[in-house]
Amino acid sequence: MPEAPPDRRRLAPFRLRAAALHLYTASGAVLAFLATVEICSAAPDPRLVFALLAAAVLVDATDGPLARRWEVSRWLPAIEGRTIDDIVDYLTYTFVPLLLVWRMGWVPAPHVAWVAPALLASLFGFANTGVKDERAGFFLGFPSYWNVVAFYAGFVYRLYGPAVNAGALVLLALATVLPVRFIYPNLAPRPWRAPVVIGALLWLGAMLALLPDYPRAPAWAVWLSLLYPAFYVGLSFRLSWGTRSG
């Protein structure tokens, strides 16, 4: 006998939950839009922009685990959540932060000449189907954390001038398309996953603590906040080298 079709009423809550999660992921686009509106205002406040981008990071950090737990692709197979995620991530991790760097003049003139390589390299990074090795827990290339770069660019501009920011943008744009690997925080190899994720949350708290007086924090506080990025990069290289050697 043919198998009976599933009860649509029984499946409806699962599909509704999957749709709600897609909307949650897509909310990052609204946050990006609000941040862009602020950047385009007559007197943009970087603090508001970074607060909106921080909210987008929290959405991005939580939607993936929920999607896997709730088997979203099973209940709404026609909607590709990864596509939504990639579009939102390009806006919130790359386009909006670099737009802010351009708008604030944190790089030497012509400002767009220093921002454009990062925009293009990041776009190719997002288009690379092999950029995420979820099984091993790595990104291939610098994972377009331009929101972080933009946050520190304001401090660097005040303390050291725009040339340092220009050099950082060029080097990181190059690293985006090079075969170097960085830890995927949510999927970091064990036993490092907990330290990476907890450290990231504490670091986010430190960045938010620097936000009220941004960018007028003392140099020592800025350098102290860079301890976690240094740990993240160092651990990425160590684990990547160990994986390849093995």
Secondary structure as the mmCIF struct_conf table of DSSP 4:
data_model
#
loop_
_struct_conf.conf_type_id
_struct_conf.id
_struct_conf.beg_label_comp_id
_struct_conf.beg_label_asym_id
_struct_conf.beg_label_seq_id
_struct_conf.end_label_comp_id
_struct_conf.end_label_asym_id
_struct_conf.end_label_seq_id
HELX_LH_PP_P HELX_LH_PP_P1 PRO A 2 PRO A 6
HELX_RH_AL_P HELX_RH_AL_P1 ARG A 8 ILE A 39
TURN_TY1_P TURN_TY1_P1 CYS A 40 CYS A 40
BEND BEND1 SER A 41 ALA A 43
HELX_RH_AL_P HELX_RH_AL_P2 PRO A 46 ARG A 69
TURN_TY1_P TURN_TY1_P2 TRP A 70 GLU A 71
HELX_RH_AL_P HELX_RH_AL_P3 VAL A 72 TRP A 75
TURN_TY1_P TURN_TY1_P3 PRO A 77 ALA A 78
BEND BEND2 ILE A 79 ILE A 79
HELX_RH_AL_P HELX_RH_AL_P4 GLY A 81 ASP A 89
HELX_RH_PI_P HELX_RH_PI_P1 TYR A 90 PHE A 95
HELX_RH_AL_P HELX_RH_AL_P5 VAL A 96 MET A 104
TURN_TY1_P TURN_TY1_P4 GLY A 105 GLY A 105
BEND BEND3 VAL A 107 VAL A 107
HELX_LH_PP_P HELX_LH_PP_P2 PRO A 108 PRO A 108
BEND BEND4 ALA A 109 PRO A 110
HELX_RH_AL_P HELX_RH_AL_P6 HIS A 111 ALA A 127
TURN_TY1_P TURN_TY1_P5 THR A 129 GLY A 130
BEND BEND5 VAL A 131 VAL A 131
STRN STRN1 LYS A 132 ASP A 133
TURN_TY1_P TURN_TY1_P6 GLU A 134 GLY A 137
STRN STRN2 PHE A 138 LEU A 140
BEND BEND6 GLY A 141 GLY A 141
HELX_RH_AL_P HELX_RH_AL_P7 TRP A 146 TYR A 160
HELX_RH_AL_P HELX_RH_AL_P8 PRO A 162 THR A 176
TURN_TY1_P TURN_TY1_P7 VAL A 177 VAL A 177
BEND BEND7 LEU A 178 PRO A 179
STRN STRN3 ARG A 181 ILE A 183
HELX_RH_3T_P HELX_RH_3T_P1 PRO A 185 LEU A 187
HELX_LH_PP_P HELX_LH_PP_P3 ALA A 188 PRO A 189
TURN_TY1_P TURN_TY1_P8 ARG A 190 PRO A 191
BEND BEND8 TRP A 192 TRP A 192
HELX_RH_AL_P HELX_RH_AL_P9 ARG A 193 LEU A 210
BEND BEND9 LEU A 211 LEU A 211
TURN_TY1_P TURN_TY1_P9 PRO A 212 PRO A 215
HELX_RH_AL_P HELX_RH_AL_P10 ALA A 219 SER A 225
TURN_TY1_P TURN_TY1_P10 LEU A 226 LEU A 226
HELX_RH_AL_P HELX_RH_AL_P11 LEU A 227 SER A 245
#
